[in-house]
Amino acid sequence: MSLISNVITSRERIIHVLVFLISIIVVVCAFNSSIQYILGYEPKSNIVKSAQSINSTFNSIRHGYNDSKGYYQIPTTNVSNFMSPKFPYQTDIFGIQKLYPNIDNGEEWHMNMSDPLHDPQFDPKVELTHNDEDLSWHVDDSKIRMNVYTSSGYNESKITTYDQKELAKSGYMQSPNDWKNVEMTGFVKYEEGNDDQNFAWYARGGKHTDSEDCEGSAYKGQLFYEGDSRFAKQQWFVSYAFTDEKEQVTHPLKDRWVGFKFVVYNLPPLKNGTVFVKMENWINENGDGITWKKIDERIDRGHWGERGEHCDGKPAQIITWGGPIATFRWDNADEVDIKYFSVREIKPPTPVIGRNLWV
C-alpha cells in the first residue's frame, strides 16, 4: 500500500511540474508577442511560409468576410494582416470600400466627377478630358502632380518652420488639420507609357520645389505599371530613401481599371515617446471598388534614410507630422484614365494587446 501511495505521489509531482512548465511557456509566449510591439521588434519572416497555410489555421478570416457582428475582415496576404483590427464595413460617396473609418470631424475630399477643374481643393495642373462613355477623365500629359488641399487650403506664409524636430513636436506643417493619417484612393487605367515608372500617392508635406526644399517631405506609396510595389520616404526635395520593390504583386496594369490605395498613419507612442509610422499599399484588381488586397507594408522605426539633418532633424527623422498637400503623381504614362480619387483623414487602428499587430 505504501508503494502504491509513493507511486501516486510521484506521478502527482510530475504532473505538477509539467503544468508549471506549460504555464511558464504560455506566459513567455504572450509576453514576447506583446513586447514586440512595445519595443518595435520585427519577428522572423520564416515563421509563416505562406498566406495559404495561415488561412488553414485562421479559418474565420476571409477576403470580404463579414463576421456574426457584421464587421468586415481586411483582405490579407501575410501574417501581419491577420492581426488587423475589425471595423464596420463602410463605403465612400462613390461606393468604394473604406479600409479604415474616418476620424470624427476629420478632413475628407472626393473628386468632383462632373467638374473636377472647378474644385478649390483640387489642383490637377493639367488638362482633363471627359470620357463620354463613362464617368472617367482622360489625362495625356507625361508628368502629373495632382495636388489636393485640405479645407484650409495652401498658404506658405502660414508655415512658420521647416525644422523637422519642431514639426514633429507640433504635429503639422501649416495647419492643425493638415493631411496626416490618411487613406488615399484612386482608380486608374494605364494605356501607354514607360513600364519602369509608377503611380505614386503621397502626403505629409507641402510643395516639392527647390525654393523651399524642406517643405518637400513625404511618405509615398508606389505601384509600378509593370505590377511591382514599393514605398519611398522623401526627407526633403530631393532626398529619397526607398524600400526594395515587391515584384509582381499584380499583373501589368496596362488596359485595365485598377484601384490603388495608399494608407499612412502614426502608431501609438512607445513608452519613451517615440512614434513609428505605418504605410500600406492596397489594390483592387477587378475594379469593383470592394475586393481590396494588401500588397505591401512598411513601418518607419527611425532607421530609414540618412539625410534628415539637412532640415534640422535626425539623420533618419521619422515624418510624424501632417502637411497641407496630398498628391497623386505619375510620370511617363502618356495615356491614363482616372476616376474616384479621394483623400480621407482616418482613425488609425488600435493595437491588440498580446498580438504583434505592427509587423
MOVENUR-V181983 format. One record per residue. N is the residue number from 1. RES is the residue in one small letter. PHI is phi in whole degrees, -180 to 180 (NA if undefined). D_LAST is the distance of its C-alpha to the last C-alpha in whole Angstrom. Layout:
N,RES,PHI,D_LAST  N,RES,PHI,D_LAST
This chain:
1,m,NA,58  2,s,-64,57  3,l,-65,55  4,i,-62,53  5,s,-62,52  6,n,-66,51  7,v,-64,49  8,i,-61,48  9,t,-61,47  10,s,-64,45  11,r,-64,43  12,e,-62,42  13,r,-64,41  14,i,-63,39  15,i,-63,37  16,h,-62,36  17,v,-64,35  18,l,-62,33  19,v,-61,31  20,f,-63,31  21,l,-64,29  22,i,-63,27  23,s,-62,26  24,i,-62,25  25,i,-62,22  26,v,-62,21  27,v,-64,21  28,v,-63,19  29,c,-63,16  30,a,-64,16  31,f,-64,16  32,n,-63,13  33,s,-65,11  34,s,-73,12  35,i,-68,12  36,q,-64,9  37,y,-73,8  38,i,-60,12  39,l,-94,12  40,g,77,8  41,y,-74,8  42,e,-117,6  43,p,-70,7  44,k,-66,10  45,s,-70,9  46,n,-80,13  47,i,-73,12  48,v,-128,12  49,k,-87,15  50,s,-166,15  51,a,-65,15  52,q,-65,18  53,s,-67,18  54,i,-70,15  55,n,-58,18  56,s,-70,21  57,t,-91,19  58,f,-99,18  59,n,-67,21  60,s,-82,21  61,i,-108,18  62,r,-137,20  63,h,-63,20  64,g,69,22  65,y,-89,23  66,n,-107,24  67,d,-79,24  68,s,-64,27  69,k,-95,27  70,g,84,26  71,y,-94,23  72,y,-89,21  73,q,-100,18  74,i,-62,16  75,p,-57,16  76,t,-129,13  77,t,-134,13  78,n,-153,10  79,v,-61,8  80,s,-65,6  81,n,-64,9  82,f,-72,11  83,m,-95,9  84,s,-67,10  85,p,-73,14  86,k,-89,17  87,f,-155,20  88,p,-63,23  89,y,-69,24  90,q,-136,25  91,t,-128,27  92,d,-87,28  93,i,-67,32  94,f,-92,32  95,g,83,30  96,i,-88,27  97,q,-62,24  98,k,-88,22  99,l,-74,18  100,y,-129,18  101,p,-72,21  102,n,-65,23  103,i,-77,24  104,d,-59,27  105,n,59,30  106,g,-86,27  107,e,-69,28  108,e,-153,28  109,w,-131,30  110,h,-128,31  111,m,-60,33  112,n,-78,37  113,m,-69,37  114,s,-89,41  115,d,-155,41  116,p,-68,38  117,l,-80,41  118,h,-119,42  119,d,-114,39  120,p,-64,39  121,q,-94,35  122,f,-122,35  123,d,-127,36  124,p,-72,35  125,k,69,38  126,v,-136,39  127,e,-75,41  128,l,-116,40  129,t,-113,42  130,h,-73,42  131,n,-87,42  132,d,-65,45  133,e,-77,44  134,d,-151,40  135,l,-87,39  136,s,-81,37  137,w,-124,38  138,h,-105,38  139,v,-125,37  140,d,-123,39  141,d,-90,38  142,s,-91,36  143,k,-134,35  144,i,-116,33  145,r,-140,31  146,m,-92,32  147,n,-91,31  148,v,-123,30  149,y,-97,31  150,t,-74,31  151,s,-65,34  152,s,-82,35  153,g,73,35  154,y,-117,35  155,n,-145,37  156,e,-59,37  157,s,-67,39  158,k,-83,37  159,i,-84,34  160,t,-91,35  161,t,-155,33  162,y,-115,31  163,d,-65,30  164,q,-69,26  165,k,-67,26  166,e,-71,28  167,l,-62,26  168,a,-64,23  169,k,-71,25  170,s,-78,27  171,g,92,24  172,y,-154,26  173,m,-94,28  174,q,-112,31  175,s,-137,31  176,p,-58,29  177,n,-98,28  178,d,-55,27  179,w,-64,24  180,k,-133,21  181,n,-91,18  182,v,-128,19  183,e,-119,19  184,m,-104,22  185,t,-129,23  186,g,-154,26  187,f,-105,28  188,v,-134,29  189,k,-127,32  190,y,-86,32  191,e,-110,35  192,e,-159,36  193,g,160,35  194,n,-96,33  195,d,-64,30  196,d,-78,29  197,q,-94,28  198,n,-151,25  199,f,-86,25  200,a,-134,23  201,w,-101,22  202,y,-152,22  203,a,-156,22  204,r,87,22  205,g,-163,26  206,g,-116,29  207,k,-74,31  208,h,-106,31  209,t,-140,34  210,d,-69,36  211,s,-66,38  212,e,-133,35  213,d,-63,32  214,c,-77,30  215,e,-76,30  216,g,-89,28  217,s,-89,24  218,a,-175,22  219,y,-106,18  220,k,-129,19  221,g,-100,17  222,q,-123,20  223,l,-123,21  224,f,-78,24  225,y,-60,27  226,e,-86,27  227,g,107,23  228,d,-96,21  229,s,-134,18  230,r,-161,17  231,f,-118,16  232,a,-131,18  233,k,-118,18  234,q,-99,22  235,q,-72,23  236,w,-167,27  237,f,-94,29  238,v,-125,29  239,s,-141,26  240,y,-113,23  241,a,-130,20  242,f,-122,18  243,t,-86,15  244,d,-67,16  245,e,-72,18  246,k,-91,16  247,e,-85,20  248,q,52,21  249,v,-73,19  250,t,-153,22  251,h,-71,26  252,p,-50,28  253,l,-81,28  254,k,-58,32  255,d,65,34  256,r,-149,32  257,w,-77,30  258,v,-134,26  259,g,-91,24  260,f,-131,22  261,k,-117,19  262,f,-117,17  263,v,-121,15  264,v,-139,15  265,y,-156,14  266,n,-79,14  267,l,-87,12  268,p,-59,14  269,p,-59,16  270,l,-75,15  271,k,-62,18  272,n,-88,19  273,g,92,19  274,t,-67,17  275,v,-115,15  276,f,-92,12  277,v,-124,12  278,k,-105,9  279,m,-123,11  280,e,-141,12  281,n,-112,14  282,w,-131,16  283,i,-131,20  284,n,-117,23  285,e,-73,24  286,n,-99,28  287,g,74,28  288,d,-84,29  289,g,81,26  290,i,-118,25  291,t,-86,23  292,w,-91,20  293,k,-133,17  294,k,-75,14  295,i,-112,14  296,d,-165,12  297,e,-156,9  298,r,-158,8  299,i,-116,8  300,d,-89,11  301,r,-103,11  302,g,92,15  303,h,-125,15  304,w,-126,16  305,g,97,19  306,e,-146,22  307,r,-125,25  308,g,-69,24  309,e,-64,28  310,h,-59,30  311,c,-113,29  312,d,65,29  313,g,-103,26  314,k,-72,24  315,p,-52,23  316,a,-114,19  317,q,-48,20  318,i,-78,17  319,i,-86,19  320,t,-94,18  321,w,-95,22  322,g,-90,23  323,g,-138,26  324,p,-76,29  325,i,-128,28  326,a,-112,26  327,t,-133,27  328,f,-104,27  329,r,-129,28  330,w,-160,29  331,d,-131,31  332,n,54,34  333,a,-123,34  334,d,-74,37  335,e,-134,37  336,v,-140,34  337,d,-102,35  338,i,-135,33  339,k,-167,32  340,y,57,30  341,f,-72,29  342,s,-158,27  343,v,-136,25  344,r,-133,24  345,e,-80,23  346,i,-109,20  347,k,-91,19  348,p,-61,15  349,p,-64,14  350,t,-95,14  351,p,-59,11  352,v,-101,13  353,i,-60,14  354,g,89,13  355,r,-127,10  356,n,-84,6  357,l,-75,6  358,w,-104,4  359,v,-76,0
